[in-house]
Amino acid sequence: MTEMHRPLVISAPAPRTLDLIFTPTALALLHRRYRVVEADPEDIAGLGDETLGEARYIIGQPPLDEDTLQRLPRLRAILNVESNLLDNMPYEVLFRRGIHVLTTGQVFAEPVAELGLAMALNLARGIVDADLAFRDGRELWGGESNRSARLLSGSEIGIIGFGDLGRALNRVLSGFHARIRAYDPWLPASLLKDSGVEPAPLETVLTQSDFVFVVAAVTSENEGLLGADAFAKMRRGAAFILLSRAGVVDFDALVAAVERGHILAASDVFPEEPLPLDHEVRLLPGFLRSAHRAGALDVAFRKMGDMVLEDMELMDRDLPPMRCKRAERETVRRMRSRPVTVN
């Protein structure tokens, strides 16, 4: 295939880079199959009519207006390697023209689920606190150190949100023989049952769980969904593990519930990142903190490039993309995601 006959790809994945999301082998394949034009996400419109007129794919989720889309007559897909579906383009125009908007966010499901399991085990057994006490010579030995410990095995577990992350979490929890209930108003009960979990109302998940995992994306319908009333309904001493987005909870109410000793909590996400150094949650007992690192593994990032290449190869043959997840016209406008700033 000659240089000019290779399809053109606009690469605008910032803050991610092609070197982050492609292995060296996959990156070489990308450049062998396609002409790649790298651009700042904010300057797609400035690339010129010749480049825009040839572009078949965009890697990234740059802001696009309707005028710019009109200058992209050959565009087949936007391959979002951020994972958040941002409200920065006219989706109705994209759907009308049959342009796919695809996300690779499912690469994070397994690593986030594994960290969520680690957080739950830590809250159940006090592993971090016991280690810190040992370092300081304050350790308690044997049963004396387990007065508030509990087992994950045989417990009751609630999952709020049952997308890619919820299903991955269910898989890593499967060996603990727990009773797992899930709440997801966007899914039919039969799909939850087919995955081996019990469909349940939100109130049941909150009131009947020893461990509650929040893995729902932020939408126009659930922003701030879990507040003081929700935490008050939880069992005393239950563990609340926040893995998806902080916008789903009233974070001040979560801190207050932990502060008064009603529940334990762990979170990988926060309403402001990084948090101010004087934020009270940094030193709050009963709260396990992780700096939005659950999914940020090289092995996850590199899977993105493989998915992108496979789906572009399918679309080059006029077949539908199969590896990435497609944005849906009924739900994409309800998303309230914020762009990532740190990988």
N, C-alpha and C positions, 0 to 999 in steps of 0.2 A: 504494500500500500504506500503510495507516494505521500510526501509531507502534506500536500494540499488536500489529499483525499481523506486524511485522518480526521475524525470528528473533533470539534473544538470543545474544550472544557474550560470554564472559568472557575478558578480556584480562589475562594474567599472564606476560608474556614476559621479566621481569627476569632478568639484568641488561640485556637489550635493551629497546628501547622501540618503540612503534608508529611514531614518527617516524623511527627508524633503519631499520626493515624495510619501510616503505611509502613510495613516492613521494607527494608531496602529492596528486596526482591519484588514486592508488590508495587513499590514506587517506580521501579524500572519498567515494570509491565504497563503501568499507567502512562508513562511517557512514550513507551513503544506504540501503544494503541491510539493515543490521543495527542493532539496539540493542546498544551496546557498554558493558559494565560493566568498568571497570578495577579490578584487585585486586592486592594483594601475594600472591606465590605461596604464602606460608606461611599465608595467611588465607582460603583459598577456603571452608573450612567455616564461616567466620564471616559469609558473605554473606547467609545467611538462606534459609529454605525457598522463598520465593516466587521469588527470583532463581535459585536452583539448580534449581528445578522447571521453569523456562522455558528454561534454557541448552541450546542446540543444539551449540555448539562452544566449545572452550577453546583459546586461542592461548597457547602456552607449554608448559612441562613442570613444573607445580607438583606438589608431593607430594600424593597423594590416597590416602586409606585406603578400605576397603570400605564403611564407614558413610557416608562422604561420597558415594561413587559411588551408593549407594542413594538418595540425595537428588537425584540427577541423572538422572531417568527419561527425559528427552528427549535426552540427550547422544548425538551421532552420531560425533564425532571430537575427538581431541586433536591439535592441529597444533603439533608441536614445532619451534620456531624457534631452538633452541639447537644442534641437530644431534646432540648426544650423547643416546643413549637411556639414561636414568638408571633405576636400580633403586629407584624411589620411588613405585611404584603397583602394585596387584595386577593384573598383565597377564592372568592367567588369567580374572579376572572380566571384564575388558574384551573379551577374545576371545570369551568365552561369550555376552556380550551383543551382540556384533557391532559394538562401538565401535572405529573405526579409530584407531590410533596412527600418526601420519604425521610424517616428518622432512623438513626442507628442506636437509639437510646437503650435498646434491650441488651446491648453489650455490658451494661452496668448492673443488670439484674442479679447475676450470680455473685459478683464480689460484694455488692451491697447487702444481699441476703446473708452471706457468710458473716459479714461484720455485725449485722443485726443479731444473728445467733450468738456471736461472741458477747455482745452487749447484754443480751438476756441472761446468759450464763453468769456473767459478771454480777449483774444485779441480784441474781438468785443466790450466788455464793460469796459475794464480797471479795473477789479475787484481787482487784487493784488495791483496795483499802488494806487487805491483809498483807500484801506485798510491801506497801509503804510503811505499815506498822513494823514489819520485820526489819526493814532497813534502819528504822529508828530504835530498834530494840524494845518495841512495845507489843510484840506479837503475843497472841493468845494461842495456846496449844490445844489440839484435839477438839473435843466437843464444846469447850468453852468459847471457841471462835466461831461456832456455828449456831448460836442461839437464834438468829434471825434468818438462817439459811433455809432454802427450799429447793425442791427438785423441779426441773423443767419437765421431766418424764411424768406422764400421767396428769399433767396440769390442764387447765382450760386456757385456751389461747384465742385471742381475737385479732383479726387482720382487717384493717380499714383500707379499702382499695385492693382490687385483685387483677391488676394488669400484669405486665411482664414481671415486675418486682414482687408482687403478691404471690404469683405462681412459683417463682424461684424460692421465695421464703417458705412456702408450703412444702416444697421439695426438701429443703435442708432440715425442716422440722419433722419430716415424716418418720424418722427413726425414734422419736421420743414418745410415741404412742399417746399423744395428747389429743384432747378433744378440740378441734379447730373450727371456729366459726368465722365467717367472713361477711363483711358488709360492702357492697358496691352497687349503688343504684343504677349504674350504666350497664349492668350485666344481667342476663336472665338467670333465674335460680338454677335452671338445669345445667348451665355451664359451670357454676360453682360446685354443684353436686358431682358432675363428671370429673372434677379435679379432686374430689375426695374431701371437700369441706362442706360445712353446714351453712346454707344461706341464713342470715339473721339480720334483724333490724339493728340499727346503730345502738339503741338503748340496751339491747341484749348483749351486744359485743362489749359494751362498756361495763355493764353491771355483773356479767357472768364470767369475766376473764381474770386470770391471775397475771397474764402478760397481754398487753395490747400493743400491736405493731401498727404504725401509721405509714403506709406506703402509697398514698393517693397523691396524684398530681394536684396542683392548685387550679381550681376552676372558678368560674363566676358563681357557681352554686355552693362551693364548700369553703370559700375563703373565710378564715376565722371560725370555722365550723365548731371546733373543739375549744370551749371556754370553761369558765369556772363551774358552770352547771354540769358539764360533761365530766370534769375531773372529780367533782363531788360524788357523782354516781358510781365511780369506780370502787372496787373493794379496797379496804384499807390495807396498805402494804403491797398493793399490786404494782407491777412494773409497766411503765409507759415508754415505748421506744419509738422515736421519731426518725425516720430514714429518708423521707421523700423531700418535702419542702416545708419550711417553717410557716409559710402563709396559711397552712391548713389549721393551725392552732393560734389561740390567743396566748402568746408566749409568756406574757406577764402573769396570766392566770396559771399557766403550767408551773412557773417558778414558785408562785405562791402556794400551790398544792404540795409541792415538794418541801417547801420551807416549813410548812406546818406539820410535816410528817405523815400526810395522808397517803401519798404514793411515792414510789421511787421513779426516776426517769433517766433516760439516756437520749442524746440527740447528736446526729451528725450534721445537722443544719440549723441555722440561726437566722433571726430576722434581719440582722446586719452582719456582714462578713467582710473583714474580721470584726469581732466584737470589740467594743472599747475595753481597754485594760482594766478599767474599774467596774465593769459590769458585774453585778452580784452573782450571776450564775457561775462565774469562774471559780469561786470558792465555796459554792453551795454544797453541803453534805447531802448525799443521797442522789446526786445528779452526776451522771457519767458523760463526759464531753469528748467529742471527736470533731476535728476541724475540717468538715466537709471532705473527707478523704476516703469514704467507704468505697466508691467506685473508681477512684483515680489510680488505676494500675496500668502499667504499660501493656500488659497482656490484653486488657479490655480495649484500650485505645487502638491497638493494632488490629483488633477484630473489625473495627470500623472500616478500615481500608479494604479488607477482604470482601465485606458486604457490599461496599460501594462498587468495587470492580465487578463482582458477580452480577449485580443488578444492572449495571450499565451494559454489560455484555448481553444480557437477556434483552434489554430494550433496543440494543443495536440490531437485534434479530426480529424486532417487532413483536416481542413477547412481553408480558407484564412482569414487573419487578416482583421478586419472591422473597428476598432476604430481609430487606428493610421493611419497616412498618409504615403503612400509608396513612397520611392525615385524612380524616373523614370530614366531609362537609358539614355533618350534623354536630360535630363536637369541637372542631378546631378553633372556632371563634370563642368558645367558652374557656379556653385555656388562659391562665393568668401567670404564665411563667416569666421569670426574669432571666436575662441573658447571663451566661457564665462569664466571669472575669478572670478566674484562676483555674487552670486545668487540674 
